[in-house]
Amino acid sequence: MTTLTSAIELIRQKKANPIRIAFFEVEDWEIDFYRHHLPLYDLIFYPEELDAAQLEEIKQVNVLCVRIRSRVTADVINNLSNLQLIVTRSTGFDHVDLAEAAKRNIAVTNVPTYGENTVAEHAFALILALAHNVHKAYMRTLTGDFEIKGLKGFDLSGKTLGVVGTGRIGLHAIKIARGLDMNVLAYDPMPHIDLQSVLGFKYVAFDELLHESDIVTLHAPYNKKTHHLMNRDTVVKMKKGAVLINTARGGLVDNEALVWALEKGILSGAGLDVLEGEDFINEEWQAIEKKAQGTMKQLLEDHVLMKMDNVIITPHIAFYSKEAYQRIAETTVENIEMFFSGEPMNMVEAA
């Protein structure tokens, strides 16, 4: 009875003083979903990403709900005096200034599990496309050219996959690789030793993984320690002719080093769902206007990569499946409801 009374009282409070939530980067179906599942909240929706233009409009919000393209900086946080909670509809949270949020005693939540199989599957879509030259063959057939010369691929069976990062996504990638009869090496500073025999892979040092792997796939988080994990010093340690796959974060790879390795033949190909500086690829004017240090260099390097026929680039869609988006939406509602009921979940903090 006490629990029911408390729940009723909470509903009354929400109706009397509705909590204001601003959602950014929302699709039409999400608007209907959140209105249905959060009926006692005052909801504001923006299809675009957060920028300074909307700060005055959302000045009184209690919750900010964003995706990764919305940068929740110290300036944003300090302009929202009533802010209590930042909800990112993603696993990664490097776009949120966690230190500033902590100073203001503002909670931050993420969606830790939603696309582990989805992202791993996309990584293998890139691997298979490169292994069998699907992208090149497709472009030829569009012009009516069915010549097979230059399209010889390679089998994945018997090849060695190096998995950098064995969180949920990395472990799914290992399962897929073993199903394709691949050998798997893995590197993680916090290994799941007990899973090696269960899933059939082996943890090794990072340098050994680079040296022994025919394909290296990145599934590590982005932070100060992993910034430019793949740089000139590390790519030269890779097996000659190896393939690099990145479906994690663009900042894990130094674009200049990647272009160099591809041009020198150290790498035979790359599959990239993320790029450093990707926010500016479709908005070059913004890069020029802001004159951000390094942005133009990154932009030019990205364009070089896009013109290489041994590189496949997708527009950060590894997570983008119907099922994954549904899981994100459901967890987002849970994160908001549980926070305001006094039992917060999926909290993230500054390292």
MARLUM-457981 format. One record per residue (C-alpha): residue in one letter; x, y, z. Coordinates in nm, 2 decimals, always signed. Example, Ala and Ser with C-alpha at 12.3 -4.5 7.8 and 13.67 -1.06 7.14 Angstrom:
REM residues 2
KEVO  rest      px      py      pz
KEVO     A   +1.23   -0.45   +0.78
KEVO     S   +1.37   -0.11   +0.71
***
This chain:
REM residues 351
KEVO  rest      px      py      pz
KEVO     M   +0.00   +0.00   +0.00
KEVO     T   +0.29   +0.24   +0.08
KEVO     T   +0.44   +0.18   -0.26
KEVO     L   +0.11   +0.25   -0.43
KEVO     T   +0.06   +0.57   -0.22
KEVO     S   +0.41   +0.69   -0.31
KEVO     A   +0.35   +0.62   -0.68
KEVO     I   +0.02   +0.82   -0.68
KEVO     E   +0.19   +1.11   -0.50
KEVO     L   +0.47   +1.11   -0.75
KEVO     I   +0.22   +1.13   -1.04
KEVO     R   +0.04   +1.42   -0.87
KEVO     Q   +0.37   +1.61   -0.83
KEVO     K   +0.46   +1.55   -1.20
KEVO     K   +0.12   +1.69   -1.31
KEVO     A   +0.14   +1.99   -1.08
KEVO     N   +0.50   +2.07   -1.17
KEVO     P   +0.59   +1.90   -1.50
KEVO     I   +0.95   +1.82   -1.56
KEVO     R   +1.07   +1.98   -1.89
KEVO     I   +1.27   +1.77   -2.13
KEVO     A   +1.44   +1.89   -2.45
KEVO     F   +1.51   +1.62   -2.70
KEVO     F   +1.76   +1.68   -2.99
KEVO     E   +1.82   +1.48   -3.31
KEVO     V   +1.48   +1.31   -3.30
KEVO     E   +1.30   +1.14   -3.58
KEVO     D   +0.92   +1.16   -3.62
KEVO     W   +0.85   +0.81   -3.48
KEVO     E   +1.05   +0.90   -3.16
KEVO     I   +0.83   +1.20   -3.10
KEVO     D   +0.52   +0.98   -3.09
KEVO     F   +0.71   +0.72   -2.87
KEVO     Y   +0.83   +0.96   -2.61
KEVO     R   +0.49   +1.14   -2.59
KEVO     H   +0.32   +0.81   -2.53
KEVO     H   +0.57   +0.68   -2.27
KEVO     L   +0.64   +1.01   -2.09
KEVO     P   +0.29   +1.16   -2.07
KEVO     L   +0.35   +1.35   -1.74
KEVO     Y   +0.65   +1.54   -1.87
KEVO     D   +0.67   +1.87   -2.07
KEVO     L   +0.85   +1.76   -2.39
KEVO     I   +1.02   +1.98   -2.65
KEVO     F   +1.16   +1.82   -2.97
KEVO     Y   +1.42   +1.93   -3.21
KEVO     P   +1.51   +1.73   -3.53
KEVO     E   +1.85   +1.90   -3.55
KEVO     E   +2.15   +1.87   -3.32
KEVO     L   +2.20   +2.11   -3.02
KEVO     D   +2.38   +2.44   -3.09
KEVO     A   +2.39   +2.78   -2.94
KEVO     A   +2.08   +2.90   -3.13
KEVO     Q   +1.84   +2.70   -2.91
KEVO     L   +1.99   +2.78   -2.57
KEVO     E   +1.75   +3.06   -2.50
KEVO     E   +1.45   +2.85   -2.60
KEVO     I   +1.55   +2.56   -2.36
KEVO     K   +1.68   +2.78   -2.08
KEVO     Q   +1.43   +2.63   -1.82
KEVO     V   +1.46   +2.26   -1.91
KEVO     N   +1.53   +2.01   -1.64
KEVO     V   +1.65   +1.73   -1.87
KEVO     L   +1.86   +1.75   -2.19
KEVO     C   +1.83   +1.44   -2.41
KEVO     V   +2.08   +1.42   -2.70
KEVO     R   +2.27   +1.20   -2.94
KEVO     I   +2.64   +1.21   -3.01
KEVO     R   +2.64   +1.50   -3.26
KEVO     S   +2.51   +1.74   -2.99
KEVO     R   +2.81   +1.87   -2.80
KEVO     V   +2.70   +1.93   -2.44
KEVO     T   +2.99   +2.16   -2.34
KEVO     A   +3.06   +2.36   -2.02
KEVO     D   +2.89   +2.66   -2.19
KEVO     V   +2.58   +2.47   -2.26
KEVO     I   +2.56   +2.32   -1.91
KEVO     N   +2.61   +2.66   -1.75
KEVO     N   +2.35   +2.83   -1.96
KEVO     L   +2.08   +2.58   -1.83
KEVO     S   +2.03   +2.69   -1.47
KEVO     N   +1.75   +2.43   -1.40
KEVO     L   +1.93   +2.13   -1.55
KEVO     Q   +1.93   +1.82   -1.34
KEVO     L   +1.99   +1.54   -1.59
KEVO     I   +2.17   +1.48   -1.92
KEVO     V   +2.05   +1.18   -2.11
KEVO     T   +2.25   +1.06   -2.41
KEVO     R   +2.08   +0.82   -2.64
KEVO     S   +2.41   +0.64   -2.71
KEVO     T   +2.67   +0.42   -2.54
KEVO     G   +2.95   +0.67   -2.59
KEVO     F   +2.95   +0.99   -2.39
KEVO     D   +3.26   +1.18   -2.49
KEVO     H   +3.04   +1.45   -2.64
KEVO     V   +2.93   +1.55   -2.28
KEVO     D   +3.15   +1.75   -2.05
KEVO     L   +3.13   +1.51   -1.76
KEVO     A   +3.36   +1.71   -1.53
KEVO     E   +3.14   +2.02   -1.57
KEVO     A   +2.83   +1.82   -1.51
KEVO     A   +2.98   +1.68   -1.19
KEVO     K   +3.07   +2.04   -1.07
KEVO     R   +2.70   +2.13   -1.12
KEVO     N   +2.58   +1.81   -0.96
KEVO     I   +2.40   +1.72   -1.28
KEVO     A   +2.36   +1.35   -1.34
KEVO     V   +2.45   +1.19   -1.68
KEVO     T   +2.31   +0.86   -1.81
KEVO     N   +2.38   +0.66   -2.13
KEVO     V   +2.24   +0.35   -2.30
KEVO     P   +2.51   +0.09   -2.23
KEVO     T   +2.36   -0.19   -2.42
KEVO     Y   +2.15   -0.16   -2.74
KEVO     G   +2.36   -0.23   -3.04
KEVO     E   +2.63   -0.48   -2.95
KEVO     N   +2.51   -0.72   -3.22
KEVO     T   +2.41   -0.44   -3.46
KEVO     V   +2.75   -0.27   -3.46
KEVO     A   +2.94   -0.60   -3.48
KEVO     E   +2.73   -0.71   -3.77
KEVO     H   +2.81   -0.38   -3.95
KEVO     A   +3.18   -0.43   -3.89
KEVO     F   +3.15   -0.76   -4.07
KEVO     A   +2.95   -0.60   -4.35
KEVO     L   +3.25   -0.38   -4.41
KEVO     I   +3.49   -0.67   -4.37
KEVO     L   +3.30   -0.89   -4.62
KEVO     A   +3.26   -0.61   -4.87
KEVO     L   +3.63   -0.55   -4.87
KEVO     A   +3.72   -0.92   -4.87
KEVO     H   +3.50   -0.98   -5.18
KEVO     N   +3.53   -0.63   -5.35
KEVO     V   +3.15   -0.59   -5.33
KEVO     H   +3.18   -0.21   -5.35
KEVO     K   +3.39   -0.22   -5.66
KEVO     A   +3.18   -0.48   -5.83
KEVO     Y   +2.86   -0.29   -5.76
KEVO     M   +3.00   +0.03   -5.91
KEVO     R   +3.10   -0.15   -6.22
KEVO     T   +2.77   -0.32   -6.27
KEVO     L   +2.59   +0.02   -6.25
KEVO     T   +2.76   +0.11   -6.58
KEVO     G   +2.69   -0.23   -6.74
KEVO     D   +3.04   -0.35   -6.69
KEVO     F   +3.05   -0.72   -6.58
KEVO     E   +3.43   -0.77   -6.62
KEVO     I   +3.57   -0.96   -6.32
KEVO     K   +3.94   -0.86   -6.37
KEVO     G   +4.07   -0.68   -6.06
KEVO     L   +3.79   -0.81   -5.84
KEVO     K   +3.96   -1.12   -5.69
KEVO     G   +3.89   -1.13   -5.32
KEVO     F   +4.01   -1.34   -5.03
KEVO     D   +3.85   -1.59   -4.79
KEVO     L   +3.79   -1.51   -4.42
KEVO     S   +3.81   -1.87   -4.32
KEVO     G   +4.15   -1.94   -4.17
KEVO     K   +4.24   -1.57   -4.15
KEVO     T   +4.32   -1.40   -3.81
KEVO     L   +4.10   -1.13   -3.68
KEVO     G   +4.24   -0.89   -3.42
KEVO     V   +3.97   -0.74   -3.19
KEVO     V   +4.08   -0.43   -3.00
KEVO     G   +3.83   -0.39   -2.71
KEVO     T   +3.63   -0.69   -2.58
KEVO     G   +3.32   -0.52   -2.44
KEVO     R   +2.98   -0.63   -2.55
KEVO     I   +3.04   -0.53   -2.92
KEVO     G   +3.39   -0.68   -2.93
KEVO     L   +3.26   -1.01   -2.79
KEVO     H   +2.98   -1.02   -3.05
KEVO     A   +3.25   -0.96   -3.32
KEVO     I   +3.44   -1.26   -3.18
KEVO     K   +3.14   -1.48   -3.20
KEVO     I   +3.08   -1.39   -3.56
KEVO     A   +3.44   -1.44   -3.65
KEVO     R   +3.45   -1.79   -3.49
KEVO     G   +3.13   -1.87   -3.69
KEVO     L   +3.32   -1.79   -4.01
KEVO     D   +3.61   -2.02   -3.90
KEVO     M   +3.85   -1.73   -3.83
KEVO     N   +4.13   -1.73   -3.57
KEVO     V   +4.08   -1.45   -3.32
KEVO     L   +4.33   -1.25   -3.12
KEVO     A   +4.21   -0.99   -2.87
KEVO     Y   +4.35   -0.70   -2.67
KEVO     D   +4.19   -0.53   -2.38
KEVO     P   +4.34   -0.37   -2.07
KEVO     M   +4.06   -0.53   -1.87
KEVO     P   +4.03   -0.88   -2.03
KEVO     H   +3.76   -1.14   -1.97
KEVO     I   +4.01   -1.42   -1.92
KEVO     D   +3.74   -1.68   -1.85
KEVO     L   +3.57   -1.62   -2.19
KEVO     Q   +3.88   -1.72   -2.40
KEVO     S   +3.81   -2.09   -2.38
KEVO     V   +3.44   -2.05   -2.41
KEVO     L   +3.44   -1.84   -2.72
KEVO     G   +3.77   -1.97   -2.87
KEVO     F   +4.00   -1.67   -2.88
KEVO     K   +4.32   -1.56   -2.72
KEVO     Y   +4.43   -1.24   -2.55
KEVO     V   +4.77   -1.10   -2.65
KEVO     A   +4.97   -0.78   -2.62
KEVO     F   +4.86   -0.50   -2.85
KEVO     D   +5.17   -0.51   -3.06
KEVO     E   +5.14   -0.88   -3.11
KEVO     L   +4.78   -0.84   -3.22
KEVO     L   +4.88   -0.58   -3.48
KEVO     H   +5.17   -0.80   -3.61
KEVO     E   +4.97   -1.12   -3.64
KEVO     S   +4.63   -1.01   -3.76
KEVO     D   +4.50   -1.01   -4.12
KEVO     I   +4.22   -0.78   -4.01
KEVO     V   +4.20   -0.55   -3.71
KEVO     T   +3.87   -0.42   -3.59
KEVO     L   +3.84   -0.15   -3.33
KEVO     H   +3.58   -0.17   -3.06
KEVO     A   +3.74   +0.05   -2.79
KEVO     P   +3.60   +0.35   -2.62
KEVO     Y   +3.73   +0.70   -2.71
KEVO     N   +3.92   +0.88   -2.43
KEVO     K   +4.25   +1.05   -2.37
KEVO     K   +4.43   +0.72   -2.35
KEVO     T   +4.29   +0.59   -2.68
KEVO     H   +4.31   +0.91   -2.88
KEVO     H   +4.49   +0.82   -3.21
KEVO     L   +4.54   +0.46   -3.09
KEVO     M   +4.62   +0.39   -3.45
KEVO     N   +4.90   +0.63   -3.55
KEVO     R   +5.22   +0.60   -3.76
KEVO     D   +5.40   +0.43   -3.48
KEVO     T   +5.13   +0.16   -3.44
KEVO     V   +5.02   +0.11   -3.81
KEVO     V   +5.38   +0.02   -3.91
KEVO     K   +5.36   -0.27   -3.67
KEVO     M   +5.06   -0.42   -3.86
KEVO     K   +5.10   -0.72   -4.09
KEVO     K   +5.17   -0.60   -4.44
KEVO     G   +4.85   -0.59   -4.64
KEVO     A   +4.62   -0.60   -4.34
KEVO     V   +4.28   -0.44   -4.33
KEVO     L   +4.17   -0.19   -4.06
KEVO     I   +3.80   -0.16   -3.95
KEVO     N   +3.67   +0.12   -3.73
KEVO     T   +3.30   +0.12   -3.62
KEVO     A   +3.38   +0.27   -3.28
KEVO     R   +3.50   +0.64   -3.27
KEVO     G   +3.68   +0.84   -3.53
KEVO     G   +3.93   +0.98   -3.29
KEVO     L   +4.08   +0.63   -3.24
KEVO     V   +4.25   +0.66   -3.58
KEVO     D   +4.49   +0.93   -3.69
KEVO     N   +4.36   +1.01   -4.04
KEVO     E   +4.70   +1.12   -4.17
KEVO     A   +4.86   +0.80   -4.06
KEVO     L   +4.58   +0.60   -4.22
KEVO     V   +4.62   +0.77   -4.55
KEVO     W   +4.99   +0.72   -4.54
KEVO     A   +4.96   +0.35   -4.45
KEVO     L   +4.72   +0.29   -4.74
KEVO     E   +4.94   +0.48   -4.99
KEVO     K   +5.25   +0.29   -4.87
KEVO     G   +5.07   -0.05   -4.90
KEVO     I   +5.11   -0.12   -4.53
KEVO     L   +4.74   -0.16   -4.53
KEVO     S   +4.55   -0.31   -4.82
KEVO     G   +4.22   -0.16   -4.72
KEVO     A   +4.00   +0.01   -4.46
KEVO     G   +3.64   -0.01   -4.36
KEVO     L   +3.53   +0.30   -4.17
KEVO     D   +3.19   +0.39   -4.02
KEVO     V   +3.34   +0.67   -3.82
KEVO     L   +3.60   +0.94   -3.92
KEVO     E   +3.79   +1.20   -3.72
KEVO     G   +3.63   +1.53   -3.81
KEVO     E   +3.32   +1.36   -3.96
KEVO     D   +3.09   +1.63   -3.83
KEVO     F   +3.23   +1.86   -4.09
KEVO     I   +3.22   +1.64   -4.40
KEVO     N   +2.87   +1.76   -4.49
KEVO     E   +2.92   +2.11   -4.34
KEVO     E   +3.25   +2.24   -4.48
KEVO     W   +3.13   +2.59   -4.44
KEVO     Q   +3.11   +2.54   -4.06
KEVO     A   +3.47   +2.42   -4.05
KEVO     I   +3.58   +2.73   -4.25
KEVO     E   +3.37   +2.97   -4.04
KEVO     K   +3.49   +2.84   -3.71
KEVO     K   +3.86   +2.81   -3.82
KEVO     A   +3.89   +2.53   -3.57
KEVO     Q   +4.25   +2.42   -3.53
KEVO     G   +4.31   +2.09   -3.72
KEVO     T   +3.96   +2.08   -3.86
KEVO     M   +4.05   +2.16   -4.22
KEVO     K   +4.34   +1.92   -4.21
KEVO     Q   +4.11   +1.64   -4.09
KEVO     L   +3.85   +1.74   -4.35
KEVO     L   +4.10   +1.71   -4.64
KEVO     E   +4.23   +1.38   -4.51
KEVO     D   +3.87   +1.25   -4.49
KEVO     H   +3.81   +1.35   -4.85
KEVO     V   +4.13   +1.17   -4.96
KEVO     L   +4.01   +0.85   -4.79
KEVO     M   +3.67   +0.88   -4.96
KEVO     K   +3.84   +0.88   -5.30
KEVO     M   +4.04   +0.56   -5.24
KEVO     D   +3.88   +0.25   -5.40
KEVO     N   +4.02   +0.02   -5.12
KEVO     V   +3.84   +0.22   -4.86
KEVO     I   +3.47   +0.18   -4.77
KEVO     I   +3.31   +0.46   -4.57
KEVO     T   +2.96   +0.46   -4.43
KEVO     P   +2.80   +0.76   -4.25
KEVO     H   +2.81   +0.64   -3.89
KEVO     I   +2.53   +0.40   -3.93
KEVO     A   +2.67   +0.09   -3.76
KEVO     F   +2.42   +0.14   -3.47
KEVO     Y   +2.13   +0.23   -3.70
KEVO     S   +1.89   -0.06   -3.71
KEVO     K   +1.52   -0.07   -3.63
KEVO     E   +1.57   -0.30   -3.34
KEVO     A   +1.86   -0.10   -3.19
KEVO     Y   +1.67   +0.23   -3.21
KEVO     Q   +1.38   +0.07   -3.03
KEVO     R   +1.61   -0.05   -2.75
KEVO     I   +1.76   +0.30   -2.73
KEVO     A   +1.42   +0.46   -2.69
KEVO     E   +1.31   +0.21   -2.43
KEVO     T   +1.62   +0.26   -2.22
KEVO     T   +1.60   +0.63   -2.25
KEVO     V   +1.25   +0.63   -2.10
KEVO     E   +1.37   +0.40   -1.82
KEVO     N   +1.67   +0.63   -1.75
KEVO     I   +1.44   +0.93   -1.71
KEVO     E   +1.17   +0.76   -1.51
KEVO     M   +1.42   +0.59   -1.27
KEVO     F   +1.61   +0.91   -1.21
KEVO     F   +1.30   +1.10   -1.10
KEVO     S   +1.18   +0.81   -0.89
KEVO     G   +1.50   +0.83   -0.69
KEVO     E   +1.66   +0.51   -0.83
KEVO     P   +1.89   +0.63   -1.11
KEVO     M   +2.03   +0.38   -1.35
KEVO     N   +2.30   +0.38   -1.62
KEVO     M   +2.49   +0.67   -1.46
KEVO     V   +2.83   +0.77   -1.61
KEVO     E   +3.10   +0.97   -1.44
KEVO     A   +3.42   +1.15   -1.54
KEVO     A   +3.72   +0.91   -1.53
***
